[in-house]
Amino acid sequence: MTSLGYAVLYAAGILAVFALFAWKTSILRDRGALVASVKAGEQTFSLARSQIYWWTMLVALVTGWLLILTGNLLSPTPQVLALLGISAGTTGVAGMVTPADASPPVGVSRGWLRDVLDDGQGISVHRYQALLANLGIGLTFVYKSIQLDHFYEIDTLWLGVLGVSSLLYIGGKSQESAPPQPGSA
């Protein structure tokens, strides 16, 4: 098998492992006290947890791909550290916006996409914008890194877009209410 074949096999393995963890564990789900009718593993999905999981997966995928094809474990670029830092900061601050003792109980999931876009009042612009920014910049990062055989150096203005997106999400999250529960008016 060629190096490219091993890289493709590695990428498929990484995607499978990350998908398995996302599907079989609560790694992407909100934390906290559950509504009485909600079992563990059925609670809503978290946009902040999904964001850090997304970037961890993409960096792991690109790192392994480049290691297999170049034969070298390339040093992460400042942009890679910024991507992980923005995601870690978003996740950390999102968890602090509403103290655990003041937050409403976590409800039942209505599906990943609906959960991450819904702010308790319906689909929200700040969540939609955060999802699109992470998706677009993430896919560009993977594509260009594979094409160039090194970590793609994302322009600082695009990192700024991701940072602003995270700030808008955190600011919007601080104003959110709990998502409606099934059967409630």
C-alpha positions as CSV (number, residue, x, y, z in Angstrom):
1,M,0.0,0.0,0.0
2,T,1.2,3.5,-0.8
3,S,1.6,6.3,1.7
4,L,-1.5,7.9,0.3
5,G,-3.4,4.7,0.9
6,Y,-2.3,4.6,4.5
7,A,-3.2,8.3,4.9
8,V,-6.7,7.7,3.6
9,L,-7.0,4.6,5.9
10,Y,-5.9,6.7,8.8
11,A,-8.3,9.5,8.0
12,A,-11.2,7.0,7.7
13,G,-10.1,5.6,11.1
14,I,-10.0,9.0,12.8
15,L,-13.4,9.9,11.4
16,A,-14.8,6.5,12.5
17,V,-13.4,6.8,16.0
18,F,-14.6,10.4,16.5
19,A,-18.1,9.5,15.1
20,L,-18.3,6.4,17.4
21,F,-17.4,8.6,20.5
22,A,-19.9,11.2,19.4
23,W,-22.6,8.6,18.9
24,K,-22.0,6.3,21.8
25,T,-21.0,8.7,24.6
26,S,-22.2,12.0,26.0
27,I,-19.0,13.8,24.9
28,L,-21.0,16.4,22.9
29,R,-23.9,16.7,25.2
30,D,-24.7,19.4,27.8
31,R,-23.8,18.8,31.4
32,G,-25.8,19.5,34.5
33,A,-28.9,18.3,36.2
34,L,-31.3,16.5,33.9
35,V,-35.1,17.0,33.6
36,A,-36.7,14.1,35.5
37,S,-37.9,12.4,32.3
38,V,-34.5,12.6,30.6
39,K,-32.0,9.7,30.9
40,A,-28.3,10.2,30.7
41,G,-27.2,10.2,27.1
42,E,-30.5,11.7,25.9
43,Q,-29.8,15.3,27.0
44,T,-29.3,18.2,24.5
45,F,-26.2,18.6,22.4
46,S,-23.7,21.5,23.2
47,L,-22.5,23.9,20.5
48,A,-19.3,24.7,22.5
49,R,-18.5,21.0,23.1
50,S,-19.2,20.3,19.4
51,Q,-16.8,23.1,18.4
52,I,-13.9,21.9,20.5
53,Y,-14.5,18.3,19.4
54,W,-14.6,19.4,15.7
55,W,-11.3,21.2,15.9
56,T,-9.6,18.4,17.9
57,M,-10.8,15.9,15.2
58,L,-9.6,18.1,12.4
59,V,-6.1,18.7,13.9
60,A,-5.7,15.0,14.7
61,L,-6.8,14.1,11.1
62,V,-4.4,16.6,9.5
63,T,-1.5,15.8,11.9
64,G,-1.7,12.1,11.2
65,W,-2.2,12.6,7.4
66,L,0.9,14.8,7.2
67,L,3.0,12.5,9.3
68,I,2.2,9.5,7.1
69,L,2.8,11.5,3.8
70,T,5.9,13.5,4.8
71,G,7.4,11.1,7.3
72,N,7.7,14.0,9.8
73,L,5.7,15.0,12.8
74,L,5.3,18.6,11.8
75,S,5.3,21.3,14.5
76,P,1.9,22.9,14.9
77,T,1.7,26.5,13.5
78,P,0.6,29.4,15.6
79,Q,-2.7,29.2,13.7
80,V,-3.3,25.6,14.8
81,L,-2.7,26.7,18.4
82,A,-5.0,29.6,17.9
83,L,-7.8,27.3,16.5
84,L,-7.5,25.0,19.5
85,G,-7.2,28.0,21.9
86,I,-10.3,29.7,20.5
87,S,-12.3,26.4,20.8
88,A,-11.0,25.7,24.3
89,G,-11.8,29.3,25.4
90,T,-15.3,29.1,23.9
91,T,-16.0,25.9,25.7
92,G,-14.6,27.1,29.0
93,V,-16.4,30.5,29.0
94,A,-19.6,28.9,27.7
95,G,-19.6,26.7,30.8
96,M,-19.1,29.7,33.1
97,V,-21.7,32.0,31.5
98,T,-24.5,30.3,33.5
99,P,-23.4,28.9,36.9
100,A,-24.4,25.2,37.3
101,D,-26.6,26.0,40.3
102,A,-28.5,28.7,38.4
103,S,-29.0,26.9,35.1
104,P,-32.2,25.1,34.3
105,P,-32.2,21.3,34.1
106,V,-30.9,19.9,30.9
107,G,-33.7,18.7,28.6
108,V,-34.1,16.0,26.0
109,S,-32.3,16.3,22.7
110,R,-34.3,17.2,19.6
111,G,-31.4,16.2,17.4
112,W,-27.8,17.6,17.1
113,L,-28.5,20.3,14.5
114,R,-31.6,21.6,16.3
115,D,-29.9,21.5,19.7
116,V,-26.8,23.5,18.6
117,L,-28.8,26.1,16.7
118,D,-31.7,26.6,19.2
119,D,-31.2,29.2,22.0
120,G,-34.4,28.4,23.8
121,Q,-36.4,30.8,21.6
122,G,-35.8,29.1,18.3
123,I,-32.9,29.1,15.8
124,S,-30.6,31.9,16.6
125,V,-28.3,34.0,14.4
126,H,-25.3,33.9,16.8
127,R,-25.4,30.1,16.9
128,Y,-26.0,29.7,13.2
129,Q,-23.1,32.1,12.4
130,A,-20.8,30.2,14.8
131,L,-21.6,26.9,13.2
132,L,-21.0,28.2,9.7
133,A,-17.7,29.9,10.6
134,N,-16.4,26.7,12.2
135,L,-17.6,24.5,9.4
136,G,-16.2,26.7,6.6
137,I,-12.8,27.5,8.2
138,G,-12.5,23.9,9.3
139,L,-13.1,22.4,5.9
140,T,-10.7,24.9,4.3
141,F,-8.0,24.1,6.9
142,V,-8.2,20.3,6.1
143,Y,-8.4,20.8,2.3
144,K,-5.5,23.2,2.1
145,S,-3.3,21.4,4.6
146,I,-3.7,18.1,2.6
147,Q,-3.2,20.0,-0.7
148,L,0.0,21.8,0.5
149,D,1.5,18.9,2.6
150,H,1.9,21.2,5.6
151,F,-0.4,22.9,8.1
152,Y,-2.4,25.5,6.3
153,E,-1.7,29.0,7.7
154,I,-5.1,30.5,8.1
155,D,-5.1,34.2,7.6
156,T,-5.2,36.1,10.9
157,L,-8.4,37.9,9.7
158,W,-10.2,34.5,9.4
159,L,-9.0,33.6,12.8
160,G,-10.5,36.9,13.9
161,V,-13.8,35.9,12.3
162,L,-13.7,32.7,14.3
163,G,-12.9,34.6,17.5
164,V,-15.6,37.2,16.9
165,S,-18.0,34.3,16.1
166,S,-17.1,32.7,19.4
167,L,-17.6,36.0,21.2
168,L,-21.0,36.5,19.6
169,Y,-22.0,33.0,20.7
170,I,-20.9,33.6,24.3
171,G,-22.6,36.9,24.4
172,G,-25.8,35.4,22.9
173,K,-25.6,32.4,25.2
174,S,-25.6,34.7,28.3
175,Q,-29.0,35.9,27.2
176,E,-30.5,32.5,26.4
177,S,-33.3,30.7,28.1
178,A,-33.8,26.9,28.4
179,P,-35.0,25.2,25.2
180,P,-38.7,24.2,25.3
181,Q,-39.4,20.7,26.4
182,P,-41.6,18.3,24.4
183,G,-45.2,18.6,25.4
184,S,-44.8,22.1,26.8
185,A,-46.7,25.0,25.4
